[in-house]
Amino acid sequence: MPRHRLILIAALATVCLTTLFFTVAGRTAAAQSGGSNPTATTLSTTATSAAASQPVVSNGRLVYTAMRGDTVASVAHHFVGKSAYLTSSELTDAIYEANADHRNRALKPGDQIVIPGILDTQITEKSIPVPRDFEVRAVYLTGLMAGSDHGLRIIRRWREVGGNSVVFDVKDSDGTINIPFDNALAGPHHVTLHDLPKFIHFLHSQNMHAIARVAIFRDEHLVTSHPELAVKSRKTGEPWRENGKLVWTDPSQPKVQEYNIALAKQAIAAGADEIQFDYVRFPAEGDQKDASFVFEKEHPDWHRADVIADFLKHAYGEIHPTGTLLSLDVFGIMAWQRSVDLAHTGQDIVRMAQFCDVLSPMIYPSHFFGMDGLEHPGDAPEHFIGESMARFEKITAGSGVVIRPWLQAFAWRTKTYSPEYIKTQVLTAKEKGGIGFLFWNANNDYSKPNVAMPEMLAAKDKYVRGNELSTGAKPLTAQSTTATPAAAAK
């Protein structure tokens, strides 16, 4: 055979072997690292077809025959959505537990392994109604954190120390939607809570109240993909920017309102016990005179507060009949009822209280800079928590709304942040009429509240009433795919 043909054949063989090596190696390495490469975190096409045909045997255990390139981690990633487990790593551990002989060796083609915890139907979950004055003791989790192994550890730890609720992001203020949501305005989006009913069932099995947070009108994703829904500039007619940032939808735009209500109802259908609206306001910064809104033409006699009240009346009319609570996050400064704040935000507390069950003012002491002549407000929690709560209780008197504050669980602008700082906030809020509390830490670090909580519970009724949720929900198994709540709050 001529020498040039031998060289060509050798080159082609090298290319084929190299391609095969990197395809298999890439799939295996990425699956082990939890990467987002589709070929890394799913089984091969052949393996996927094989998996679909695998029979489920007794007690939800499936026998899977390994294909080339499979790892235990990649198999777990493929089956976690069909299992009782919340994360791939949880299922990976369960697979190793069920197949001890594979713990110290790699999968080989033809190996048979048992996949435990396989469910025969999709999970459904129902909301568990509680009275509006149920004492919520909650921490906040981002959507990304809530769906992770670390997030599950935070939840379990919070329950151990005496917490009874979790606030988690369904939609954050950048517009990120963390759950599956089939809506034309949402478009394709990265989901971090792939199975919301399963996640909420986990919370219920911990006897925890599930609060789904929806950041309403500040929505960078929506205004970027649909600029026609943004606040408009009077000068240019283009989308208006708040201090250079394109982040605000028009709160008076009907499509925006319906989009957010639809998302809230999606969370309710998945079993959320409470919907929490945040950013239910107009933009408060930037060139206010240049910002124009739909309502100014359709309702020229309206003010921003009229828009917010009208939206909440509509939203509460959709949510309240389901038995799910509606809570609203509001600026702590709104307790002072300053006309400039009302004109900008549209948060008329008296009117908002008519169309919700709970008001949650964000009364982080560190955020009251320039108020009441105190140079370091972050180090004066008693003053600002007490003053804020007293004012909110006064202006909502007779409405029946519950005041459940957001409290500071971070060290920004304070030198005294500690478990004692936590206890001071909780005690002051309770003494001023608050029922329950929510702890905010953007990084989801609750080390100080975790220390303070057992001490507060041990003090009997001084800090908390100690309400607990008895859901009757059991940890999910392959035999229980539908929750039938028989709850009692006590």
Summary of the structure (lengths in Angstrom):
residues: 490
radius of gyration: 26.3
end to end distance: 88.4
largest distance: 98.6
contacts: 1610
relative contact order: 0.10
helix: 44%
strand: 16%
